[in-house]
Amino acid sequence: MPEPDLTDPTAPGPAARVEVIAVTAGHGPRPVELARRRRGLLTSLAVLVPSVDAATPGLIRAVTGWAPPEFRVEVVVVDPGPGDPAARAALDEVADHLDALAWPWASVPQPILSRAEGLDAAVQACSSEFVIAVHGGTDHLGDVPAGLGHLWAEGADVLIADGGGDARPVLERVAVGLGLRAGGPGTVVVLRRWVARFLLGDLALALDPGAELLERCELLDLTVLDVQPPT
């Protein structure tokens, strides 16, 4: 007779893992070409602006000055509403700048109570292949084109570029880049849109959105591309 199966079906399975692939910024031309030379189809990116403040116009000017012509880069801004005159003035400045360039952008008319809510709303409003979050500075936007090529080559889901100045685990650094953890250097995070929808959907309902984000990353068994500075 066969041995009975005594496995508890309610017991947790093997622990999910997050694979981290380290690449050097600007290293290797071939992965870059994967994102840049897709005949008849521009790689589309959406820059998420989940909250508006005095620094937002500078961020948007940096984005429009950086955006490579071989990518389609849109901007998705969460409208701060009429209750914050300073934020409203900053949004008007952003709108004037983007409209003058005929730049693709969208405003999400939703009252936002937290950054997690803003990220969720912005992701739902975009249709790009990838979404970008910039936190603490735009110095590492230049790492995105090569990083996107590596995303294609390695089959990764998330890209983080922060200059290697943060010694925390990579998922903590992703949370910093999304503005869900404090501290850290200027950070750029790129996510596939479907990944962002899962990671950020209703995230604000969690008691600790940052901790919830880390748990969701582990559930998805993500591959994270960590862009390191040249040595």
C-alpha positions as CSV (number, residue, x, y, z in Angstrom):
1,M,0.0,0.0,0.0
2,P,1.2,3.5,-0.7
3,E,2.3,5.6,2.3
4,P,-0.3,8.0,3.5
5,D,0.3,11.7,2.7
6,L,0.7,13.3,6.1
7,T,1.5,16.8,4.8
8,D,-0.5,19.5,6.4
9,P,-2.1,21.4,3.4
10,T,-2.4,24.6,5.6
11,A,1.3,24.7,6.4
12,P,3.2,27.5,4.8
13,G,5.3,26.5,1.7
14,P,8.9,27.4,1.1
15,A,9.8,31.0,1.9
16,A,9.5,33.3,-1.1
17,R,12.8,35.0,-2.1
18,V,13.8,38.2,-3.8
19,E,16.6,37.9,-6.3
20,V,19.0,40.8,-6.5
21,I,21.1,41.4,-9.6
22,A,23.8,44.0,-9.4
23,V,24.9,45.8,-12.6
24,T,27.3,48.7,-13.1
25,A,25.9,52.0,-14.3
26,G,26.8,52.6,-17.9
27,H,28.3,49.1,-18.3
28,G,27.8,47.2,-21.5
29,P,26.1,48.7,-24.7
30,R,24.0,45.8,-25.7
31,P,21.4,45.8,-22.9
32,V,20.9,49.5,-23.5
33,E,20.0,48.8,-27.2
34,L,17.3,46.4,-26.1
35,A,15.2,49.2,-24.6
36,R,16.1,51.8,-27.2
37,R,15.8,49.9,-30.5
38,R,12.4,48.3,-30.5
39,R,11.3,49.0,-34.1
40,G,8.0,50.8,-34.3
41,L,7.4,50.8,-30.6
42,L,8.7,53.3,-28.0
43,T,9.4,52.1,-24.5
44,S,6.9,54.0,-22.4
45,L,7.6,55.3,-18.9
46,A,5.3,57.2,-16.5
47,V,6.9,59.5,-13.9
48,L,4.7,59.4,-10.8
49,V,4.2,62.5,-8.8
50,P,2.1,61.4,-5.8
51,S,2.2,64.7,-4.0
52,V,3.0,68.3,-5.1
53,D,5.2,70.7,-3.2
54,A,7.6,73.5,-3.8
55,A,10.2,71.1,-5.2
56,T,7.9,69.5,-7.8
57,P,8.5,72.1,-10.6
58,G,12.2,71.5,-10.3
59,L,11.7,67.7,-10.5
60,I,9.5,68.0,-13.6
61,R,12.1,70.3,-15.3
62,A,14.8,67.8,-14.6
63,V,12.6,65.0,-16.1
64,T,11.8,66.9,-19.3
65,G,15.5,67.9,-19.6
66,W,16.6,64.3,-19.2
67,A,14.0,62.2,-21.1
68,P,15.6,60.4,-24.0
69,P,13.8,60.9,-27.3
70,E,13.7,57.1,-28.0
71,F,11.4,56.7,-24.9
72,R,7.9,58.0,-24.4
73,V,7.9,59.6,-21.0
74,E,4.6,60.8,-19.5
75,V,4.0,62.6,-16.2
76,V,1.2,61.6,-13.8
77,V,0.5,64.2,-11.1
78,V,-1.9,63.8,-8.2
79,D,-3.9,67.1,-7.9
80,P,-3.5,68.5,-4.4
81,G,-6.9,70.2,-4.6
82,P,-7.8,73.7,-3.6
83,G,-7.0,73.4,0.1
84,D,-3.2,74.0,-0.3
85,P,-2.5,77.3,-2.1
86,A,1.3,76.7,-2.3
87,A,0.8,73.2,-3.8
88,R,-1.8,74.6,-6.2
89,A,0.7,77.3,-7.4
90,A,3.4,74.6,-7.8
91,L,1.0,72.5,-9.9
92,D,0.1,75.4,-12.1
93,E,3.8,76.0,-12.7
94,V,4.2,72.3,-13.7
95,A,1.1,72.5,-16.0
96,D,2.4,75.6,-17.7
97,H,5.8,74.0,-18.3
98,L,4.5,70.7,-19.6
99,D,1.8,72.4,-21.8
100,A,4.5,74.7,-23.3
101,L,6.4,71.5,-24.4
102,A,3.2,69.7,-25.5
103,W,4.4,67.0,-23.1
104,P,2.0,64.1,-22.3
105,W,0.8,64.4,-18.8
106,A,-2.3,63.6,-16.7
107,S,-3.7,65.0,-13.4
108,V,-5.5,62.7,-11.0
109,P,-8.2,64.7,-9.2
110,Q,-8.3,62.8,-6.0
111,P,-7.9,64.1,-2.4
112,I,-4.8,62.3,-1.0
113,L,-4.1,61.8,2.6
114,S,-0.8,59.9,2.3
115,R,2.0,59.2,-0.1
116,A,0.9,55.6,-0.4
117,E,-2.5,56.8,-1.6
118,G,-0.9,59.1,-4.1
119,L,1.3,56.4,-5.6
120,D,-1.7,54.0,-5.9
121,A,-3.8,56.7,-7.6
122,A,-1.0,57.7,-10.0
123,V,-0.3,54.1,-11.0
124,Q,-4.0,53.5,-11.7
125,A,-4.1,56.5,-14.0
126,C,-1.2,55.6,-16.2
127,S,-0.9,53.2,-19.1
128,S,2.9,53.0,-19.6
129,E,4.9,49.8,-19.5
130,F,7.0,51.1,-16.6
131,V,6.5,53.6,-13.8
132,I,9.2,55.7,-12.2
133,A,9.3,57.2,-8.7
134,V,12.0,59.7,-7.8
135,H,12.7,60.6,-4.2
136,G,15.3,62.9,-2.7
137,G,16.9,64.0,-5.9
138,T,17.2,63.4,-9.7
139,D,20.9,62.6,-9.9
140,H,20.3,59.0,-10.9
141,L,17.8,59.5,-13.7
142,G,20.7,59.1,-16.1
143,D,21.0,55.4,-15.0
144,V,17.5,54.6,-16.2
145,P,18.1,54.0,-19.9
146,A,20.9,51.5,-19.4
147,G,18.9,50.0,-16.5
148,L,15.9,49.4,-18.6
149,G,18.0,47.5,-21.1
150,H,19.2,45.3,-18.2
151,L,15.6,44.9,-17.1
152,W,14.8,43.4,-20.5
153,A,17.9,41.3,-20.6
154,E,17.7,39.9,-17.0
155,G,13.9,39.7,-16.9
156,A,13.8,41.8,-13.8
157,D,10.8,43.5,-12.3
158,V,12.2,46.4,-10.3
159,L,15.2,48.7,-10.9
160,I,16.8,50.8,-8.1
161,A,19.5,53.4,-8.7
162,D,20.7,55.4,-5.7
163,G,24.5,55.6,-6.2
164,G,25.2,52.8,-3.7
165,G,25.2,55.2,-0.8
166,D,22.6,53.3,1.3
167,A,23.8,50.2,3.2
168,R,20.3,49.0,3.9
169,P,18.8,45.8,2.3
170,V,17.6,46.4,-1.2
171,L,13.9,46.2,-0.5
172,E,14.3,48.8,2.2
173,R,16.0,51.0,-0.4
174,V,13.1,50.5,-2.8
175,A,10.8,51.6,0.0
176,V,13.0,54.7,0.4
177,G,12.8,55.4,-3.3
178,L,9.0,55.2,-3.2
179,G,9.0,57.6,-0.3
180,L,7.6,55.0,2.1
181,R,10.7,54.9,4.3
182,A,12.7,57.9,5.6
183,G,16.2,58.8,4.8
184,G,18.6,57.6,2.1
185,P,20.2,59.4,-0.8
186,G,18.5,60.6,-4.0
187,T,16.8,57.4,-5.3
188,V,15.1,56.4,-8.6
189,V,12.9,53.3,-8.6
190,V,11.5,51.8,-11.8
191,L,8.8,49.1,-11.7
192,R,6.9,47.2,-14.4
193,R,3.4,48.7,-14.2
194,W,1.7,45.4,-13.4
195,V,4.1,44.9,-10.5
196,A,3.4,48.5,-9.3
197,R,-0.3,47.8,-9.4
198,F,0.1,44.8,-7.1
199,L,2.6,46.4,-4.8
200,L,0.8,49.7,-4.4
201,G,-2.9,48.8,-4.7
202,D,-4.7,49.8,-1.5
203,L,-1.3,50.0,0.2
204,A,-2.5,53.0,2.3
205,L,-4.9,50.7,4.2
206,A,-2.0,49.0,5.9
207,L,-1.0,50.1,9.4
208,D,2.6,50.4,8.1
209,P,2.7,50.8,4.3
210,G,6.4,50.4,4.2
211,A,6.4,47.1,5.9
212,E,3.4,45.9,3.8
213,L,5.4,46.8,0.7
214,L,8.3,44.6,1.7
215,E,5.9,41.7,2.4
216,R,4.3,42.1,-1.0
217,C,7.7,42.2,-2.7
218,E,8.5,38.8,-1.1
219,L,5.2,37.3,-2.1
220,L,5.8,38.2,-5.8
221,D,9.2,36.5,-5.7
222,L,10.6,39.6,-7.4
223,T,13.9,40.1,-9.2
224,V,15.4,43.5,-8.4
225,L,18.1,45.1,-10.5
226,D,20.5,47.1,-8.3
227,V,22.4,49.7,-10.4
228,Q,25.8,50.3,-8.8
229,P,28.1,53.2,-9.5
230,P,31.2,52.6,-11.7
231,T,34.3,51.5,-9.8
